[in-house]
Amino acid sequence: MTAGSVLAKEDLESEFDISIELREYDTETDPSTALERMKRAVTSDGIDFAHGGISSAVCTSIGSWASNNGVSYIAQGASDSITGSACAEHMFSVYQSNTMMARAAGPRMANEADSWYILYSDYVWGQTANEVISSTLEENGATVVGADATPFPGDDYTQYINNVQNSDADAAALLIPGLDARLAMEQMMNTGLHEELTLMFHQFEDLVMWGLGKEAAAAVDIGPTGWVNAVDTGEEFKQRVVEESETDPFARHYMAYASLDQQVRAAMRAGSTTAADITSELEGHEIGSAVADIQPGTLRWRACDHQLIQPTHVVSGLETSAMQDDPWKQWFGVDETLAGSDLARTCEETGCQL
């Protein structure tokens, strides 16, 4: 997130001859801690706007407070709840929603396997993901033979993996975020189950598998994702990430870049940093800045729920012999890119009253 924000700051300062100050706060992936940090950022440090959060529970906590206190906030969680009934007047969501990713992956999942077992993290993101993935699979003719809610954060997935192994499932969907997904995959590989089943990772980010190695990456059959460095756009951006960051380019670099870019540009158009003015400029805005050079397709901030409607990608692991490590790790290929407008819930479906 920091690296993506720094790149956006550099570009914006160069284009507009302005000065942007970045401040960092650690949410510790905890809603209460995050709320305390957000309050300090606003009341003590005087920030103009914020972005980040990652955890959907964190995003909802700090986004609601920020909105109620007149601060523009762009969330980077993906739970449907962010743009659902818990939506807030000055909170926006840059990451594709659970529904957008589920609808992108669902037909491919049903085509790959008839019966699925779902493991999902037991908090708002995983719970909503389980709901939409289950319904999407059934709509596409597949069956969910079992589902387990796993603790978040978790450190031992053995019993849940055993449940998958003892079921009649042909495939497993891991609706488990970040490094928890890495741990679950590592324990699954210890059983050899990754060689027997079709595997789907929800809201997939390739950084998760970089820490396990190419065999693990190759075992990923389906991964709906917000952005991946295998897209055929944004080559200059990817190279800059490599030069200025300690990680290879992946989804969070893009999300952070887009968030800062869009808030600053909205403030520039409005001539104001107040939340109401930024919100007015973002609602209905179609992105034509450098962000559109990184993410292919049409990108538009929807006014009714503040979701960024943008393309969603479905990826799978390449054969290990086809994976590249230079100039950056590219271990996954894009199987399909779908327009966000074909995937997002209707405004009526969201329950958001903006």
N, C-alpha and C positions, 0 to 999 in steps of 0.2 A: 504493500500500500504506500509506504513512504517513497519507494523508488518511482512508482507511477505518478505520485503527486509532484515529486521533484521535477520530473520531465514536463508535466503540464505547466508547472510554475515557470520553468525556463522559457517555454514556448509563448506563454501568455505575456510575460514581462518583455520579451523581445518584440512581440507583435504590437502591444499597446503602450509600451514605455511606461509601465506601472510597476509598483513594488508590492509583492505578495509575501506575507509572513506565514510560515507553516508552523503549527504547534502540534505535538504528538501526545496522545493520552492512551494508556493501556487499559482496555476494558476488562482484561483478565477473563474474557468470555463469560462474565457474570453480570446479570442485569442490574443488581444493586450497586456493585462497584462501578459499573459503567455510568449509572445515573449520577453517582457522586462526582465522577470525573467530568461529566457533561455540565453539571451545575457549576463546578469550579471553573471550567473553561469559559463559561458565559459570564458568571457573576464576578469572578476575580480576574480572569485574564482578558475578558472583553473580546472574545472571538466574534467574527461577523457571521460565519456559517460553518457547517461541519459536514463531514462525510465519513463513512466507514461502518464499523460495527461487526461485520461478518456473521455472528450468531443472530438469528432472527429474533430470539427472545431479547437480546441486547438491543437490537435495532428498534423494536417496538417500545421498549422502556425509554430509551433516550430520545427517540423520535417524537413520542407523544409529549414528553416534557418540553423538548425544544420547540415544538410547534405551539404549545400552549404559552410559551414565553417569548414568542416572536423571533425565533431563530430558524433559518432555513437549514434543512438537514436532508442529505441523500443517503439512504440506507443501502448497504451492500449484502444484506441477507436475501434469501429467496423464498421464504415462506409466503404462501398465499395470504396469510393473515396481515402482512404489512400493507397490502393494497386491498384488504378485505374490510370487514366491519370495524376493524381497529385503525383504519387509515386516519391520517391527521392532515390538517389543512396545509401545513408547510413541510410535510415529509414526502419525499420522492423515493422511488425504488429503481436503481440502475441495473440490478441483476434480474435476469429473466425469472419469472415466478415458477413455483413448483408445477403449476398446471401447464405452463408453456413448455417446460422440459419434459413433463410426462407425456403430453400430446405429441411431442416430437419423437420420443423414443418408443411410445406404446405400440404402433404398428410393427416396427422392427422387432420388438420384444416378442410379440405374438407370432410373428413369422419365424423366429428363431426357435421357439419352444412352446409347447402346449401347456405345460404346468410349471408354476413358479412358486418359490418360497421367498418370503420377504423378511428381511431383518431391518428394523428401523430404529433410529435413536429416539429415545423416549422424552422428547421435548417438542416444542411447537413445530419446528421445521420438519422433523422426522414424522410426527403425527400427521401433519397435513400432506406430506409426501406419500405416506402409506395410503391415505384416503384416495388421492388422485391417481396414483399408480395402479392401485387395485381396481378402481372403476375403469381406468383406461384399458387395462389388460382385458377385463371382461367385455368391454365394448368392442374389442378387436378379436374376440373369440377364444382367448386363453383363460386358464383357470388359476386361481390362487389357492394352493393346497395347504398353506400355513403361513403364519406371520407371527413374529416375536418382537416385542418392544425391548430394546437393549438399553442399559444405563448409559447416560451421557454426562460427563465423559466416561468411557469404559476402559478397562484394562485387561479383561479376559472374556473372550467371545466363545470359548470352547463349548460350553453347554448349548449355545445357540447354533453353532456350526454342527454339533452332533444332531440337533433336531433336523437341520437341513439334510444331513447325511442319511438319517433314518426315515426320511419322508420319501414319497414317490416323485418328488419334483425333478424335472429335467433341467431346471435353471434356478438361479438365486439372484435376487435383486438386493443390493446392499445400499440402503438409504441411510448411510452413516457418513458424517462429514469429515473432511480433512485428515488429520493424522490418526484419528480413530479408525477411519476407513483403511489406512495403511496397516494398522495393527490387526484388524479383522482379516485383511487379505493375507498377511503374513501367517496368521494362525490357520487360515484355510489352506494355504500352500503346504503347511506342515502335515496336513492330512492327505494331500494329493487331490483334494476335491476340486481344485481349480482346473484339473485336467479332465474331469468328468462332466462338469456342468457348464452350461452357458451362463456367463456372469455379466450382470449389469450394475454399474455404479452411477447413482443419481447425482446430479449436479457435479459432474466429474471435472476434476482439475488434475492435470497431468503431474503436477508437483508431488501428488500423493504417491505415485508409482516410481518417481525418480529415486526415492529413498530406498526402494526395495530391489530395483534392478530390472533388467530387460525381460526376464522370464515372466515376472509379475505383470509388466506392461502388456506383453503379448497375450496374456490371458484375459484381458478386458475385451469383451465382445461388443458391448454397447455402453456408451457413455454420453448422455445428453449434457451439453456444456454451453456456457455463455460465450466463451471465446477460447481459442486454442492457437498456438503459434503455427499450426499447419494450414490456417486459412491463407489464401493467396493474396492478401493485402497487408499493408502495414510493415513492409520489410525494413524501412528505415527505423521505425519505432522499435521493432524487435532488436535491431542491432544496437540501438541506444540503450536498451535495457541491459544487454550483455555488457556493454562498456561501463555502465553506471550503477549496476546492481550486483548483488552477490548470488542471484539466482537467474536461471534462464527465463525467457519471457513466458508468462502463463496468465490465466484469466484475471487474477487480482491486479496485475499491472495495468491492464486495459480498464478495468472497472474504476480504479483510483484515478487514472488519467481522465477518463470521461467525466467523473464526478466533479473534480476540481475545475476542469475546463468549462463545464456547463454552468456551474454556479458563478464563476467569475464573469463569463460572457453575459449571463443574464443580468448580473449587477451592472456591467458596462452598458448594456442596452437600456437599462432602467435609470442609470445615473444614480443608483441607490443600492445600499446593502441591506435594507430592511427586508424582512421575510416576505411581507405582503407584495413588495415590488418584484422580488426575485420569483416568487410563485407566479405572479401575473405574466412574467416573461417566459417562464418555462412551460406553463400549461399550453398544450397544443403546438409547441415549437418543434419543427423538424430540423434535425441537426445537419449542419452543412460545414462544420469546422473540421479541424484535423482529426477529430474523433471518427468522422465518416470515412477517413482514409485508412483507419485501422480495422474497423468492423464493416464488412461488406453489406450492402443492402440499405433499406430505408430504416431510419431511426427517428422516432417521434415520441415526445412526452405526452401521454394521454391525459387529458384534462380531468376526466371523470374519476380516476383513481391514482393518478400520478405515477403510473407504471411506464417505464421506458419500453415502448414496443419496438423490438429489434429482432434480427434473425437469431435463431437458435441452431446450434450445430450438434450433430450426432457423430461421435468418433468411435474408433476401435483401435486396439493395439496392432501395430505393424508386426510382420515377421522380424525376429531379432536381427536378421541379416540386412534388413532394409532400414533399420533405425539409424539415425545420425546423431552425433554428439557435437559436431562443429559445423557452423559457428554457434549453434545452440542445440540443446537436446530436442529432437523431434522424433518421438517414439510412437506417435499416434497419427492416424490419417482421418481426414474428414470424409465420412461416408455420405452425409447428406446435410444440406443447409436449408432450413425452412423459414419462411417469412413470419415474423412475429405476429402480424395481423391475422394469420391463419391459425395461430396457436392460443392466443390470449383469451381469457374469459371475456364475455361481454360485460359491459358496464353493469348491467342488471344482475349478472351472476356474482359479481364481486361482493355485493352487500355494502360497498363503500358509498357514503352519502355526500361526497364532495360535490 
